[in-house]
Amino acid sequence: MQFPAELTREACAARPRELRLICVYFFTTYFFQDESNSSLLNNYVLGAQLDHSHVDNLTEPVNISFWHNQSLEGYTLTCVFWKKGASKHHWGAWSPEGCRTEQPSPSQVLCHCNHLTYFAVLMQLSPAPLPEELQAPLEYVSLVGCSISVVASLLTIVLHLYVRKPSDAVTHIHMNLQGSVLLLNVAFLLSATAAVAPVPGPACSALAATLHFALLSCQTWTAIEGFNLYLLLGRVYNVYIRRYALKLGALGWGVPALLVLLLLTIESSVYGPRVIPISRSLENGTIIGNTSMCWLCSPVVHQVLVMGYSGVTSLFNLVVLAWALWALRRLWAQNRALSGRACRDAVTVLGLTVLLGTTWSLAFFSFGIFLLPQLFLFTIVNSLYGFFLFLWLFFQRCHSKAEAKAEMEAFSSSQMTQ
């Protein structure tokens, strides 16, 4: 451990006296168990304290070197410190605040921290860190795309309320989907800001829970779109279910709310600042920094209730898409007079299921040679999610008006002929 001169300069200038710098080495994590049962490099914990004073916000960092002889491929290493009182059920938790991670060599991890406490290196099974040169472009695309989607979603909902026409079940589903997309984009834009606040605390946890709820709602409403499409085509455009819209609303908003509330009841610490490792390559090694956003902190919950939930809904919509295209093709083959309508229905299927439902499946291609194009394609397509939905609804409305006008003109012509 290397300490800056700043550490004792102010104390000695005020009143020259003898200072005791206490360093403690732990070779076990027995006293530092958190709720996630985190894995530490070599199970080493290094602590430092200057007398009984609290030292933080140093302009020059304290440098702590951790040496090892392990193969760390597939692990993300993050310098952390023990934050007392950060957990409800334990006496503390590991936090990366105020620390920067660097790997000068394959056998060394160097931590730069601006305070004195107990330090360790957190080992997490995760994908490779995001290269620093990609961080700014991805953040810019997300900011612009989500902002456009927010405006488009608001415009869609406001126009729907302004028209005040009696809405059928299909329109009801579209508006609820657009509402969930609006909530998702707003929560996502706020999540990064709240995570870097001086004290994220309950506000960040609440925002993370809201973001998770919005994502689950959006996924559920895309599945409802697919289910409704199946009913429309499977029952030959004649479907009636008692209180259909009410039941769909309970499913689309109620199930995600129940899952999030269940998580909060069982273990509220699953929501909070989520550390995203950022790598910067240098001539003599790699510096691992990090950025944060308010999101799920538990990898297990993320795999089950994000990746698993998204996988199920995307797979369902893909099956519905394949079946709907087959049904439309058979309908067109039976009656060629419906060929124009069959083409329009094919566009509807692609618009609802491919454009809105299956774009989330791009998240499953974040590996190997697919990683870089997947990152940008996923970010672009899904950040503009609300905008694409607005365009599709707008063109559908224009097409419906054109059809109604054509039918009216045909009816008028037949009346004049008679």
N, C-alpha and C positions, 0 to 999 in steps of 0.2 A: 504494500500500500504506500502510495506517495501522497504527501499532504502539501498544499500550497502555503506559502509564507503568510498569506492573508488570514490564515486560520488563527494565528496568535498575534498578529500585528495590532489589531484594535484593542485586544484585551491588555496587552503589555503597554500600549500607549496611554490608556486610561489610568492604570495603576500597576507599575512593575511588580510582578509577583511570580511565584513558582506555579507553573501550570502542569497538570498531569494529563497526558494523552494516553488513553487506555485502549488497547487493541485486544480483541477477543476472537479466537478461532474456534468454530464448532465443526466437528467432523460427523455430525448427525443432524437430521432434520426433526428430531423428536420434539424440540421446543418450538418449532415453526411449522406446525401443521395447519393448513388452511382448508377451506371448504372443498376445494377442487383436488386436494391431495396432490399438489403440484410436484413435479420431478425437478430436482436441482442438479446441476453439473457437479459430479463427484460427491454430492451431498455436503458440499462445503458452504458454510455461512461465516462471513467475516464481518466483525463489528468494530466500530470505533466511536469513542466518546471523549470530549474535551471537558475534564472535570465533571461537573453536573449541569453544564449549560447546554442549551439547545442550539445547534448550529445548522443553518440552512441558507439558501439563496447566495451561495458563494459565487463570486465572479470568475474565479479560477477553480476548476473542478478537482475533486479528489480522484486519483487514479488507482484503481484496484485491478490487479492482474490475477486471472484464474488460469492455471496450467492444467492440461489434461493429456491423455494419450488414447482417447476414444475416437471411434468413427461416428461422426455426427451428421452423416448424410440423411436427409429427410427430416432433420430437426431444425426448428427455429430457436435461436439463442437470444434471450433478452435479459439485460441487466435489470435487476429489480431490488427493491429494498422492503424491509418489513414495516408495514404501516399499522401501528397499533390502533385498535378500535375500529378497524375497517370492516369487521365481520360481526354479525349478530351472535353466532354460535361458537366462534373461536376468538382468541384474544388479539387477532390481527389477520392481515392478508398481504400477499406480495403485490407490489405496485411498481410500474416502470417510471412514475413521475420523477422528473429531475435527473434522469439517468440516460446516458447514451452508450450504445454498444458498438464495439469495434473488434475485429478479428485480424490482428496484424499477421498471424501465422496460423496454420492448421491446428497447432497445439496450444494456442493462447487466445483467451478472451479478455479484452481490456475494457473495463467499465469506467466511464467518466460521470461522476455524480456531484451535484452541487450542495450536498448536505452530509451530515454524519449520522449513521445509524447502523443497522445490520444489513449486509449486502449479500447477494447470491446471483447465480446465473440460472434463469428459468429455461427448462428444456420443454419444447412443445412439438408434438408431431404435427406438421403442417406443410403446405406447399412451399416452394422456394420463395424467398422475400421478393417483393416487387422492386424491379430496378428503379432507381431514383429518377432516371431520365423519362420514365413513362408516367410518373406520378402526376406531373403538371398537366400533360395532355389529357389524361383520363379524368382528372378533376375538372378541367375546363369543359370537356364534352358532357360530363354529368351535370354540371351547373347549368349549361346552356340548354341541354335536352330536357332536364327536369323543369326548368323555368318555362320553356315553351309548352310542355305538357300541362303544367299548372294553369297557364292562361287558357289553353284549349279546353281543359276539363271544366274550368269555371264558365267559359263561354257556352259550352254545351248544356250545362245544368241551368244556367240563367235563361238561355233561349227556350229550353223546355218548360221552365216555370212561367216564362212570359207568354208563351202560346196558350197555355192552360187548356189544352185539348184533353179529352178523356183518354188516358193511356191504357193500352192493352198490356198483356203479360210480357210481350217481347220488349216493348219500350221500357217497362218497369225494370227488366233485367239489365238493359243497356244503361239506364241511368244509375242503377246501383253499382254496376261495374265501373262506370266513370267516376262515381263518388269514391269508391275504394282506391282507384288510381290517383285521384286528387289527394286523398289522405296519405297515400304511400309516398308521393313525390314531395309533399310538404314536410313530412316527418324525415325523409331522407336528407333533404336540404338542411334541416335543423340539426341533424344528428352529429355531424362533424363539428359544428360550432359549439354545441353543448359539451362535447367530450373534452375540448381543450380549455374549458372554463376553469378558473382557479379551483373551484370546489364542485366537481360534477355531481357527486352525491345522488340524492333522491331525484333531482330533476333529470339527470342523464338516464337513470334507471326507468323513470316514467316514460321518457321519450323512446328509449329502446323497446319497451313493452308496446308502445303505440306503433312503432315502426314494424315490429313483428306482427301485431294484430292486423295492420294494413296490408302487409304482404300476404298473410294467410287469407284475408278477406278477398284480396284480388285474385289469388289462385282459386279460391272457392267459387267466385262469381264466373271465372272463365270456364270452370267445370259445369256450372249451372247453364252457361251459354251452350255448351256442348250437349247437355242433357235435354234442354229445350229444343234444340235443333233435331235431336233424335226423335222427340215426340212429334214435332211438326211433320217430319218426313215419314216416320214410321206409321203415323195414323192418318196419312194423306191429308194434311192441312186441316184436320178436324180433331181438336183436343179440348177437353174440358175437365178440369180438376177443381173441386170445391176449395175455395180460398187458396188458390194456387199461388198468387203473389205473396200472400202472408206467409205461407209455408216456405217459399223460396227465400224471403227476407230473414226468417228465423234461421234457416240453414246458412245463408251467405254471411250473416253477421253474428249469429249466435254461436255457431261451432268455433270460429276463431276466437271469439271472446271467452268462451268456456276454456279453451286450451291455454290461453294466456293467463287467465285468472287462476287456473289450476297450477301453472308454473309458479306464479307469484305466491300462492298459498304454500306450496311445498318448499320452494327455495327461491326467495326473491333475489338472491345474489346472482342468479343466472343472467340478469340484465344489468348492464353497466358499461363502462368504457372498454371497448374491444381494441386491443393493440394490433396494428397491422405493420409487420416488419418491412422496412425499406432498406435496400442495399445500395451502397455506393462503392464502386470498384476504384482502388488506388494502386499505385505501383507496388507498394509494399504490403498489400493486403486488402481486406474488405471492411468497410465501416457499416455496421448494421444500426440504422436509426429506426424510428417508428413514428407512426401517426395513429390517431385514435378516432373512433366513432362510437356513438352510443348504439350498442347492439348486443347480441347474445354473447356471453362470456364462456359458456359451456360448449366444448366441441361436440359432446354427445347429443345435446339438445339441438345443436345446429344441424347435425347429420340427420336426426330423426324428423324434427319439425320444420326444417327448411328444405334440405335436399330431398328427404324422403317424401314430404308433402308435395313439393314441386314435381318430383318424379311421377307420383301417382296421378296428379291432375294432368300433366303433360301427356302421359301414356294414355289416359282416358280420352283426351281430346284427339290424339292421333288415331285411336281406334274409331271414334265417331267420325272423323274426317274420312277415313278409308271406307267405312260403311256408307256414309252419305254420298260420296262420289259414286259408289257402286249402285246405290238406289236411284240416283239421278240419271245415271247412264241407262239403267233398265227402264226407267220411266220415259226417257227420250226415245228408246228403241221401240216401245209400245205405241207411242203416239208422237209422230214427228211434228204434229201441229204445236206441241209444247216445247219444241226445240229452243225457242227464244227464252222461255221461262226456265228451262233446264239450265241454260247457260248462265242466266242471272242467279239461279240458285247455287250453281257451282262457284260463282264469285262470292256469294254470301258465305258458303262453307269455308272458302279460303280466307275470307276476311275475318270471320269469327274465330275459326279454329287454328289456322296457321299463324296469322298475324297477331292474334291476341292470346292464344293459349300456349302454343308450342315454342314461342321464343325463349321461354324460361329454360327449356331443355338445353340451350347453349351452355348453361353452367356446368353441364356434365362433360364438357370437352376441354376443361382447363388443365391439360397435361401435354407434355412433349411438344411436338411441333405445332400443335393446335393452340398452345397457350397464348401466344401474342395475338394472332388474329381473333381468337375467342374473346380476349379481354376487350378489344376495341369494338368488335361486332356486338357483343352482349351489352356493352355500355351504350352504344349508339342506339340500337334497336329498342332496348327496354327503357332508356331515359326518355325516348320519344313516344313511348307507349300511349300516353293520353292523346298526343297529337294525331297519331295514326288512327286511333279510335274516333276522334273528332272528324277526320277526313272521311272515314268509312261511313259514319252516320250521316254526314252531310250529303255524300253522293247517293246513299240509299234514299234519303228524303227527296232529293231532286228527281231520282228515278221514279219514285212512287208518284210524285206530282205529274211527271210526264206521262206515266201510264194512265193515271186518272183522267188527264186532259184528253188523251187519245181515245179512251173509252167513251167519254162524254161526246166527243166529236162524232164517233161512230154511231152512238145512239141517236144523236140529232140528225145525222144523215139518213138513218133508217126511218125515222119519224117523218121526215120531209118526203121520202120516197113513197111512203104509204099514203 
